[in-house]
Amino acid sequence: MVKTMPLSKNKKIGMTVNLPYLDNWKMILLVVMVNLVFGLLHYYWGISHSAVLTDAVVCGITTSVLSVLYVYLKMKPLRKQGLLPASVPKVKLMVWLPKSVLGLSVVFSVVFMTLTPLVTELLIRIYQITTFNLLPFVIWKVAYSGFLTAKIIELAILRFVQKDMVKPSDPPQQGDIVVKNPLPGLSAFKKLFDTVTTDFGFNMLIGLVLGGTLIIDHNVVIVPTSRSGIIISGVLIGLIVTALMVFPVIRQIHDARDAGKLPAPFKHNKLIAWIPGKPILFSLVWIPFMVVLSPLIFWLVFVLFDFEQLNFFQFFVIRTIYVTLLTKPVVQLAILRYLQVPKQSSLKGVH
């Protein structure tokens, strides 16, 4: 028996696109383009170490200001119409932040104009980058400014839906959208630690079998990953990620569906509904995609950033970022699959 949450009377099928969660790609693209324009100015001034760090500071400021302003302008009319979520997570840290757009923009600007160059400098040191070319710089700028925009939008939403933002003149909020808390909890750090240690252990074992891990004079030596061997490494990593990340995520969404923690099913979608419902079979569908995507992504990283070989830690950082970014589309596809109504069925037929 499949349990589902009933649709509320105030549920609007397109309501989610009114909150800056599912339709924020336009804003992310705009912020990325603005940051890219600032970044490309360095091409004429010279792309140097100091220029890259300065650009990271500017990116932290522009992204914060534009993202907070966007969220405010999107949510203000929704509040007046009573369409903001009725139930929101209470976060004490958020209540301490300013209520005004200007104040919140300043706080976020100070935080991210500090964090962004620090992370950039850390990666420069890890990968021992001494020359800064235009194409790698542009790719890096687009990637991190897009990610940063998405996160600041989520943080701004979380701040503006807190109860202390409610005015006496505001109507009761009746929306049923779930507001995400992007702040990591202890469980998130535990999952990250478990993923890191498991990935480390699996790669050590595979290295012993394939020759990537050597034992010399009672010392364990991990051979660097080279561009010439990245295809095989990528295929193996694709299989590992399918087993250690894709399958557990799919099983978690499947169990949430059976426990009635997902919304009511959508109408039948041929593009999604053909995927097997059992988590193990669903995960097997990912394997052809993973064994192609993983080596392609890693090969592109080596080529675009002109890496000939990376030591275990350097390549481990790239793998961790790759798996982290891949988690979101896996979750989204799993949710879409388990919200499908069987063909020639209806919501009334689902129990």
N, C-alpha and C positions, 0 to 999 in steps of 0.2 A: 504494500500500500504506500503510495507516494503522497506525502503531505505537502501542501503548499500554502502560502499566505494569501488570503483572499484579497481581491482588489478593493480598495477603499472607495467610498462614494465620491470622494473628491479626487480620485486618481485620474490623471490625464495622461494618455499614452505618450504625448510629446513633452510632458512637463519637465523631464530630466534635461532637455536641451535648453531650458530656461536658466538653469543654474550653471555657473561657469565650471562645470566638470567635464561634460561630454562635448561641448562645443568650443572649448578653449583653444583648439588647434589653430584657429585664425589669429588669436592673440599671441600664442606662442610663436607663430610664424612671423608676425609683425615685430615682436621684440627681438627675435633672432636676426631679422633683417636690419633693424636699427643698430644692434650691437655689431653686426657684420660691417656696416658702413663705418662705424668708429674704428673697428679693427683694421679695415683695409686702408685707412689713413696712414697706418704704420708702414704700409708697403712703400709709400713715397718718402716717409721719414726714415725708414730703415727698420726692419724687424730684428730687434735685438732682445737679449735677456731682459733688460730693464723695461723695454717697450711692451713685452708680453705681460709682465707683472703689472705695469701701469694700466694696460688694457683690461686686465682682470679686475682691477679696482673700479674702473669706469663701468664695466659690465655689471658688477655688483650693485652699483648705484642706479643705473638706468633700468635694470631689470626690476629692482625693488619698486621704484617710483611708478613705472608703467603698469606693473602687475597689480599693485595695490589700488591704483586709480581705476583700472579695468574692473576689478572685483567690486569696488564700491559702486561704480556706475551701473553695473549689471544687477546688483542686489538691492539697490535703493528702491526701484519701482516694484520689485517682487515683494519687498516688505510691506509696501503700501497696499498691495493687492492681497496680502495674507498668504502668499505662495511659498514662503520660506519653510523649511522643515519644522514640524511641530516638536520633534524630539531631536536634540543635539547633544553630542558629548560635552560634558563639563570639564574644562581643562583650566586649572588654577593659573598656570603659566600664561595662558592667553588673556586672562582677566587683568593681569598686571600690565599688559601692553596698552598703549594709547588707544582711545576710541576714535580719534579723528584720522582722516586720511593722511594729513600732513605728518602727524605724530608717528603713525604706524610706518609711513614711508621712510621717515628719518631713522627709526629704530632698525628696520630691516636693511636700510642702506648701510648703516654702521656695521651691522653684523656681517653682511655678505661682502662688503668691500674689504673686510678683513679676512674672512674665510676663503674667498675665491682666490686671491693671490697666494695664500698659504698653501692651498691644495695644489695650485699650479706649480709653485716652487718645489713642493715635495715630489711631484711627478718628474719635474725637470732633473732633480737630483737622482731619483730612482733610475731613470733611463739615461742618465749622463748625457743629456742633450746639450750640445755646444753650438750647433748651427740651427738657424730658424728660417725655414723656407715657407713660401707663401701657401702652397696647397695643404701641407700638414697643419699649419696655423689656422687656416680657414675651416678645415674639418673639425679640429679641436674646438674652435670658437662656436661653431654651429651646434656641436654636440652638447657642450656644457652649458651654453646659454639657453638652449631649449629645455634641458633638464632642470636648470635653475628656475626658469620661468614657471614651469609646471608645479614645482614645489612651493614657490612663493605664493602662487595663486591658491594652492590648497591651504597654506598657512593663513592667508588673508581671509579666506572663506571661514575658516575655523574661528578666527577672531571676530568677524562681523556677525556670526550667528550666536555668540555667547549671550546669556540672559541679560547681562548688564548693558547691552546695546539696545534693549527694548525700551521704547518711549511710551508714555501713557496714551498717546494718540494713535499708536500702532494697532491695527486690527489683530485678532488672534491668528497665528500662523498655522495653516492647515496642510502644508506640504508633507509628503511622506518620503522624500528623498533622504537617503542615508548620507550623513556628512562624514567624510573621512577624517580621521585624526592622523596626520602625517608624521607626528612626533613619535619616534621609536620608543617602545617600552622595553622592559627587561627581557620579555619573551622574544622580541625581535633580535636583540643582541645574542640571545642563546641560540636561536635558529641560525644566525649568521656564523656563530662560532662552530656549531655542529656541521654546517655546510663546508666551512673552511677546513676543519680537521678531517672530515670524511673525504673531501676532494684531495687533500694532501696525501692521505693514506692510500687511496686508490691509485693515484699517480705514482706513488712509490712502488706499489706492488706491480703495476703494469710495467714500470721502468725496469724492475728486476727481470721480468719475463722477456721484454723486448730489447734490453740492453741500455735503456736510458738511465738506469740506476746501477752504479758499480760499487763493489765493496773492495777497497784497496787498503791494505795494512790496517785492517779493523776500522777503517773509516768509510762512511757512506758518502759516495760522490755522485751527485746528480748532474748528468750531462746537459749542457745548454740546449735549448730548442733552436734549431736553425731554420732558415727560410726553406731550404731544400726538403726538410722533413716535416714541414708544417701540415701537409695534406693528411698524412697518416695520423699525426697527433690530433688534428682537428676531427677526423672521423671517430677516433677513440673517445675524445672528449664529448662529441655529440651523443655517443652511446651512454657514456657515464652520466651526462646531464639528463638524458631521458629517464634513466633508472633512479637517480638521486633527487631530481627536482621535478621533472614533468609528472611522473607517476604519483608522487606524494601530493602534489598540488591538485591533480585531477581527482584523486581519491578523496581529498578534503572537501572539494566542491560537491562531489557526488554524495558524500555523507551529510553535508549541509542541506542539500536538496531533500534527502530522505527524512531529515529531522525537521523539515518545514521552515528552514531559515532562509530560503530563497523566495522571491516574489512568485506570484502565480505565473504559469507558463505562457509564453507568447504563442502566436499562431505558427503553424507548421512552416518551416523554411527548408527547402530542398538542399540549399547549399550547406546547411549545418546538420540537418536531421539524419543524413546518411551515416554520420560518424557513429561507431558502436557506443552503446551506453555503458558497458562495463569498463571500469577504470583501466584494467590491464589491456583490453583491446584498444581503448581510446589512446593509451600511451603508445602502443605499437604503431598506430597511424602516424605518430610524430617521428618515428625513426627515420624514414626516408628523407623527411624534411631536415632533420637534425644532422644527418651525416653529409648533407650537401651544404647547409647553411654554415655550420661550425667551421669546417676547413676554409670556406670562402671568406668568412669574416676575418679569421686569423691571418689568412694569406694577404688580404687587403691591408690589414694593419701593418704587416711586415713591409709590404711594398710601399704604401703611402707614406709611412714614417721612416722608410729607408733603414729598417732593422735587418741585419744579416743573421744575427743570433741573439737570443735573450737567455739570461740565466733563469733558474727555476723561479726565483722570487719575482723577477720582472714579468715573466710570462704568467705567473700565478695572479698577479694584480689584474692583468688583462682578462684572464678567465673569470675572475670574480665579478668584474664589471659587466662582462658579457652575460653571465648567468643572472645577475641582478636585473639587467634590462630585459632579459628574455622572460622573466617571471610574469610580468604584466600581461603580455599577449596570451600566455598560456592560461592565466586566470580568466581573462576575458572570454576566450574561446570555450573554456570549460563551462563558464556560467551560461553562455549562449546555448551550448549543447543541452545542458540540463534544464533549460527553460523552454525547451521545445515541446509542443503538443504533438503526439503521434498523428500521422496522416489520417485524415477523415475522422478526426476527433475534435473535441471542443473542451472549453474550460469546465463545463458541467460534467464531462466524462472523466475528469481527473480527480482522484480521491486520495 
